[in-house]
């Protein structure tokens, strides 16, 4: 997938505001490294933010007032902003209107004939962001020797060693939408990553606890170490193991689950701890953990590029479509999102075929337009 210059510049504002995700930060860093115009723009942006008047402005910023001032301008543009969530970020953009155009702070109008010819950066690649901030493309056959990290990258797997690494040396693996990837960590633990997922890990596990940080979904086969437990941190709960096979889904709290295939696992949230036996999974529900059995064929099918769903809502199915085919999904009416369906999605199939099968089996209608999938 290729994003236009406006999109990359929008990421630079998120980066400046400190609201950017690990995955998007990798994209932004690669754009800065590869595209001279983007690098020059980033340097100008940093310089402007460090000007005395900018520092003074931010120190006394009324975020809500800035948004109220900026909102009519967005309506005049007749284009929806990409980032509504962070008022501080939007207010910073409002301040920067003093010397910079509004449109690329917020918009990525694909196909627009206005403005300069777009610079492009490929963002459908698996990347490793090293401790020195560099982005290494992984899903090609190559040997890597950088920043104390020595390894071999293949189309679907990365193995490495880092004998001289310190405790501070960490990396983040970014697996974008449409992709999946496998990594072998320094202790021998194998991790299969689903689409749109990130994993932060130390080069070496030098501490008494082996710790990694997951956003998205991954299947772990943890190398057994009696003396050191292995902990997967997510935004919703932690998973503690010693040597076992399990799946963690941590895209959001609504879908968070840990499913145990073999061994033993404990899920920890606040002061609540639940031990699992093989065949059991724990879910996060209203800030608590609940336990139930799971269907391994259905839950782990993503590793084979398949998604089996049984009485799952169209909203759940849409989130998988978004990650696997890199599309934005909207519903013409809210009630569609809650309708339930049973079936299968094959990641290897073209989206057009997947949608056709879904329409035939469910009676719903789907339209793909300008990168957006619309269910009617």
C-alpha positions as CSV (number, residue, x, y, z in Angstrom):
1,X,0.0,0.0,0.0
2,X,1.2,3.5,-0.7
3,X,0.3,6.6,1.2
4,X,0.5,10.1,-0.1
5,X,2.7,12.9,1.2
6,X,-0.3,14.4,3.1
7,X,-0.8,11.2,5.0
8,X,2.9,11.0,6.0
9,X,2.9,14.6,7.1
10,X,-0.2,13.8,9.3
11,X,1.9,11.1,11.0
12,X,4.6,13.6,11.6
13,X,2.2,15.7,13.6
14,X,1.2,12.6,15.7
15,X,4.9,11.9,16.2
16,X,5.5,15.5,17.3
17,X,2.5,15.4,19.7
18,X,3.6,12.0,21.2
19,X,0.3,10.2,20.2
20,X,1.7,8.1,17.4
21,X,1.5,4.3,17.6
22,X,4.6,2.1,17.3
23,X,3.6,0.9,13.8
24,X,2.9,4.4,12.5
25,X,6.1,5.7,14.1
26,X,8.0,3.0,12.0
27,X,6.3,4.3,8.9
28,X,7.1,7.9,9.8
29,X,10.8,7.1,10.6
30,X,11.2,5.2,7.3
31,X,9.7,8.1,5.4
32,X,12.1,10.6,7.0
33,X,15.0,8.3,6.1
34,X,14.0,7.6,2.5
35,X,12.3,10.7,1.2
36,X,14.3,13.9,1.3
37,X,11.3,16.2,1.1
38,X,9.8,14.5,4.2
39,X,13.0,14.8,6.1
40,X,13.3,18.5,5.3
41,X,9.7,19.0,6.4
42,X,10.2,17.1,9.6
43,X,13.2,19.3,10.4
44,X,11.2,22.5,9.7
45,X,8.3,21.2,11.9
46,X,10.7,20.5,14.8
47,X,12.3,23.9,14.5
48,X,8.9,25.6,14.5
49,X,7.7,23.7,17.6
50,X,10.9,24.8,19.4
51,X,10.4,28.5,18.7
52,X,9.9,30.6,21.8
53,X,6.4,31.7,20.8
54,X,5.3,28.1,20.2
55,X,6.6,27.0,23.6
56,X,4.8,29.9,25.2
57,X,1.6,29.1,23.3
58,X,1.6,25.5,24.3
59,X,2.2,26.3,28.0
60,X,-1.0,28.3,28.2
61,X,-3.1,26.3,25.6
62,X,-6.9,25.9,26.1
63,X,-7.4,22.7,24.1
64,X,-11.2,23.0,23.9
65,X,-11.1,26.6,22.8
66,X,-8.6,25.8,20.1
67,X,-10.8,23.0,18.9
68,X,-13.8,25.3,18.8
69,X,-11.8,27.8,16.7
70,X,-10.5,25.1,14.4
71,X,-13.8,23.2,13.9
72,X,-15.5,25.7,11.5
73,X,-12.4,25.6,9.3
74,X,-12.8,21.8,9.0
75,X,-16.4,22.2,8.0
76,X,-15.4,24.8,5.4
77,X,-13.0,22.2,3.9
78,X,-15.8,19.7,3.5
79,X,-13.4,17.0,4.4
80,X,-13.4,14.8,7.5
81,X,-10.2,15.0,9.7
82,X,-8.2,11.9,10.3
83,X,-7.7,12.6,14.0
84,X,-10.5,13.7,16.2
85,X,-9.4,11.9,19.4
86,X,-6.6,14.1,20.7
87,X,-7.6,17.7,21.3
88,X,-4.1,18.6,22.3
89,X,-2.8,17.4,19.0
90,X,-5.5,19.3,17.1
91,X,-4.9,22.4,19.0
92,X,-1.2,22.2,18.2
93,X,-2.2,22.0,14.5
94,X,-4.4,25.1,15.0
95,X,-1.4,27.0,16.4
96,X,0.7,25.9,13.5
97,X,-1.8,27.3,11.1
98,X,0.1,30.6,11.6
99,X,2.7,29.5,9.1
100,X,1.6,26.2,7.6
101,X,-1.4,25.0,5.4
102,X,-4.2,23.3,7.2
103,X,-5.0,20.6,4.7
104,X,-2.1,18.2,5.2
105,X,-2.4,18.3,9.0
106,X,-5.6,16.4,8.8
107,X,-6.4,15.0,5.4
108,X,-5.4,12.3,3.1
109,X,-7.7,12.8,0.1
110,X,-6.7,9.9,-2.2
111,X,-7.0,10.8,-5.9
112,X,-7.0,14.6,-5.3
113,X,-5.6,16.6,-8.3
114,X,-4.7,19.6,-6.1
115,X,-1.3,20.4,-4.6
116,X,2.1,18.9,-5.3
117,X,2.7,15.4,-6.8
118,X,2.6,13.0,-3.9
119,X,5.7,11.3,-2.5
120,X,5.0,7.7,-1.6
121,X,6.3,5.2,0.9
122,X,5.4,1.5,1.0
123,X,3.8,0.6,4.3
124,X,2.7,-3.0,3.6
125,X,6.1,-4.5,4.8
126,X,7.1,-6.1,8.0
127,X,9.6,-3.9,9.9
128,X,11.8,-4.2,12.9
129,X,12.5,-1.0,14.7
130,X,15.8,-1.3,16.6
131,X,17.0,0.3,19.8
132,X,18.8,3.0,17.8
133,X,15.5,4.0,16.1
134,X,16.3,2.5,12.7
135,X,13.7,0.6,10.7
136,X,14.7,-2.7,9.0
137,X,12.5,-4.3,6.4
138,X,12.2,-8.0,7.3
139,X,10.0,-9.9,4.8
140,X,12.7,-10.3,2.3
141,X,15.6,-12.8,2.3
142,X,18.6,-11.0,3.8
143,X,21.2,-11.1,6.6
144,X,21.1,-8.4,9.2
145,X,24.0,-7.0,11.2
146,X,23.0,-3.8,12.8
147,X,23.0,-2.1,16.2
148,X,24.4,-5.3,17.9
149,X,21.6,-7.4,16.3
150,X,22.7,-10.3,14.0
151,X,20.1,-12.3,12.3
152,X,18.5,-13.8,9.2
153,X,15.3,-12.5,7.6
154,X,13.2,-14.7,5.4
155,X,9.8,-14.0,3.7
156,X,7.9,-15.2,6.8
157,X,10.4,-15.6,9.6
158,X,13.2,-13.7,11.5
159,X,15.8,-15.4,13.7
160,X,18.6,-13.5,15.5
161,X,21.2,-13.4,18.2
162,X,22.6,-10.4,20.1
163,X,25.4,-11.7,22.3
164,X,26.7,-8.3,23.4
165,X,23.3,-6.6,24.0
166,X,22.6,-4.7,27.2
167,X,19.4,-4.5,29.2
168,X,18.5,-1.3,27.4
169,X,18.6,-2.8,23.9
170,X,15.0,-3.5,22.8
171,X,13.3,-3.8,19.4
172,X,9.7,-3.6,18.1
173,X,8.4,-5.9,15.4
174,X,5.7,-4.3,13.3
175,X,3.4,-6.6,11.2
176,X,1.1,-4.4,9.1
177,X,-2.4,-5.2,7.8
178,X,-2.6,-8.0,5.3
179,X,0.6,-9.7,6.7
180,X,1.5,-12.3,9.3
181,X,5.0,-13.1,10.5
182,X,7.0,-15.4,12.8
183,X,10.0,-14.5,15.0
184,X,12.3,-16.6,17.2
185,X,13.3,-14.7,20.3
186,X,16.7,-15.0,21.9
187,X,15.6,-17.6,24.5
188,X,14.1,-19.9,21.7
189,X,10.5,-18.7,22.2
190,X,8.6,-18.8,18.9
191,X,6.0,-16.1,18.2
192,X,3.5,-16.1,15.3
193,X,2.2,-12.6,14.7
194,X,-1.2,-11.9,13.2
195,X,-2.0,-8.9,10.9
196,X,-1.8,-5.3,12.4
197,X,0.2,-6.4,15.4
198,X,3.3,-5.2,17.2
199,X,5.6,-6.9,19.6
200,X,8.2,-5.1,21.7
201,X,11.0,-7.3,23.2
202,X,14.5,-7.1,24.6
203,X,17.4,-8.3,22.4
204,X,18.3,-10.7,25.2
205,X,16.4,-11.7,28.3
206,X,18.9,-10.7,30.9
207,X,16.5,-10.1,33.8
208,X,14.9,-12.6,36.2
209,X,11.6,-12.2,34.3
210,X,11.3,-12.6,30.5
211,X,8.9,-9.8,29.4
212,X,7.4,-8.8,26.0
213,X,4.7,-6.2,25.1
214,X,2.0,-7.1,22.6
215,X,-0.6,-5.1,20.7
216,X,-2.8,-7.2,18.4
217,X,-2.7,-11.0,18.3
218,X,0.0,-13.6,18.5
219,X,0.5,-17.3,19.2
220,X,3.4,-18.2,21.5
221,X,5.4,-21.3,22.0
222,X,7.5,-20.3,25.0
223,X,10.8,-22.0,25.7
224,X,10.7,-23.7,29.1
225,X,12.8,-22.2,31.8
226,X,11.9,-23.4,35.3
227,X,13.6,-20.4,37.1
228,X,12.3,-17.6,34.9
229,X,8.7,-17.0,34.0
230,X,7.6,-15.4,30.7
231,X,5.2,-12.5,30.8
232,X,3.2,-11.0,27.9
233,X,2.0,-7.5,28.8
234,X,-1.0,-6.1,27.0
235,X,-3.1,-3.0,27.5
236,X,-5.8,-5.1,29.2
237,X,-4.1,-7.8,31.2
238,X,-0.9,-9.7,31.6
239,X,-0.2,-13.3,30.8
240,X,2.3,-15.3,32.9
241,X,3.8,-18.6,31.9
242,X,6.9,-20.8,32.3
243,X,6.8,-22.9,29.1
244,X,3.7,-23.4,27.2
245,X,1.7,-22.8,24.0
246,X,-1.1,-20.2,24.0
247,X,-2.8,-17.5,22.0
248,X,-3.3,-13.8,23.0
249,X,-5.7,-11.5,21.3
250,X,-5.2,-7.9,22.5
251,X,-6.4,-5.7,19.7
252,X,-8.9,-4.1,22.1
253,X,-10.7,-4.9,25.4
254,X,-13.8,-6.1,23.6
255,X,-11.8,-8.9,21.9
256,X,-9.1,-9.5,24.5
257,X,-8.6,-13.2,25.2
258,X,-5.9,-15.7,26.2
259,X,-6.4,-19.2,25.1
260,X,-4.2,-22.1,26.5
261,X,-3.3,-24.9,24.1
262,X,-0.7,-26.7,26.2
263,X,1.0,-26.2,29.6
264,X,-0.2,-23.7,32.2
265,X,-1.0,-20.0,32.0
266,X,-2.1,-17.3,34.5
267,X,-4.0,-14.2,33.4
268,X,-3.6,-11.2,35.7
269,X,-5.6,-8.0,35.7
270,X,-5.2,-5.6,38.7
271,X,-5.6,-7.9,41.7
272,X,-7.5,-10.6,39.9
273,X,-5.6,-13.8,38.8
274,X,-7.1,-16.7,36.8
275,X,-5.2,-20.0,36.2
276,X,-6.0,-21.8,32.9
277,X,-5.9,-25.4,31.9
278,X,-5.5,-26.5,28.3
279,X,-8.7,-25.9,26.4
280,X,-9.7,-22.9,28.5
281,X,-9.5,-19.2,27.6
282,X,-9.9,-16.1,29.6
283,X,-11.7,-12.9,28.4
284,X,-11.8,-9.4,29.6
285,X,-15.3,-8.2,30.4
286,X,-16.2,-5.0,32.2
287,X,-12.7,-4.7,33.8
288,X,-12.8,-8.3,35.0
289,X,-11.6,-11.6,33.7
290,X,-13.9,-14.5,32.9
291,X,-13.0,-18.1,32.0
292,X,-14.6,-20.4,29.4
293,X,-13.8,-23.3,27.0
294,X,-12.8,-22.5,23.4
295,X,-12.8,-24.2,20.0
296,X,-9.1,-24.4,19.0
297,X,-10.0,-24.9,15.3
298,X,-11.9,-21.7,15.2
299,X,-9.7,-19.6,17.5
300,X,-6.3,-20.6,16.0
301,X,-7.4,-20.8,12.3
302,X,-5.8,-17.4,11.6
303,X,-2.4,-19.1,11.6
304,X,-3.4,-20.9,8.4
305,X,-4.8,-17.8,6.9
306,X,-8.4,-18.7,7.7
307,X,-11.0,-17.1,10.0
308,X,-13.8,-19.4,11.1
309,X,-16.7,-17.6,12.7
310,X,-19.7,-19.1,14.4
311,X,-22.6,-16.8,15.4
312,X,-20.2,-13.8,15.3
313,X,-21.4,-10.3,14.8
314,X,-20.8,-8.5,11.6
315,X,-18.8,-5.9,13.6
316,X,-16.4,-8.6,14.7
317,X,-16.1,-9.9,11.1
318,X,-15.5,-6.4,9.8
319,X,-12.6,-5.9,12.1
320,X,-10.9,-9.0,10.7
321,X,-11.6,-7.8,7.2
322,X,-10.0,-4.5,8.0
323,X,-6.8,-6.1,9.3
324,X,-6.5,-8.8,6.7
325,X,-7.3,-6.7,3.6
326,X,-6.3,-3.2,4.9
327,X,-9.6,-1.5,4.4
328,X,-11.8,0.8,6.4
329,X,-15.2,-0.6,7.2
330,X,-18.4,1.4,7.8
331,X,-22.0,0.5,8.2
332,X,-24.9,2.3,6.5
333,X,-27.1,1.6,9.6
334,X,-25.9,0.8,13.2
335,X,-28.1,-2.3,13.5
336,X,-26.1,-4.1,10.8
337,X,-23.1,-4.3,13.0
338,X,-24.8,-6.5,15.6
339,X,-26.2,-9.1,13.1
340,X,-24.6,-12.5,13.6
341,X,-23.3,-14.9,11.0
342,X,-21.5,-18.2,10.6
343,X,-18.9,-19.0,7.9
344,X,-15.3,-18.7,6.9
345,X,-12.9,-16.1,5.4
346,X,-9.8,-17.2,3.4
347,X,-7.0,-14.6,3.6
348,X,-5.6,-15.9,0.3
349,X,-8.8,-15.0,-1.6
350,X,-9.3,-11.6,-3.3
351,X,-11.5,-9.3,-1.2
352,X,-14.0,-9.2,-4.1
353,X,-14.4,-13.0,-3.8
354,X,-14.7,-12.9,0.0
355,X,-17.4,-10.2,-0.2
356,X,-19.3,-12.1,-2.8
357,X,-19.3,-15.2,-0.6
358,X,-20.4,-13.2,2.4
359,X,-23.3,-11.6,0.4
360,X,-24.5,-15.0,-0.9
361,X,-24.4,-16.6,2.6
362,X,-25.8,-13.7,4.6
363,X,-28.0,-11.6,2.3
364,X,-26.2,-8.4,3.2
365,X,-24.8,-6.1,0.6
366,X,-21.3,-4.8,0.5
367,X,-19.8,-2.0,-1.6
368,X,-16.1,-1.2,-1.9
369,X,-15.4,2.5,-2.8
370,X,-12.3,4.7,-2.5
371,X,-10.6,2.3,0.0
372,X,-13.7,2.0,2.2
373,X,-15.9,-1.1,2.6
374,X,-19.6,-0.2,3.1
375,X,-22.1,-2.7,4.5
376,X,-25.7,-2.0,3.6
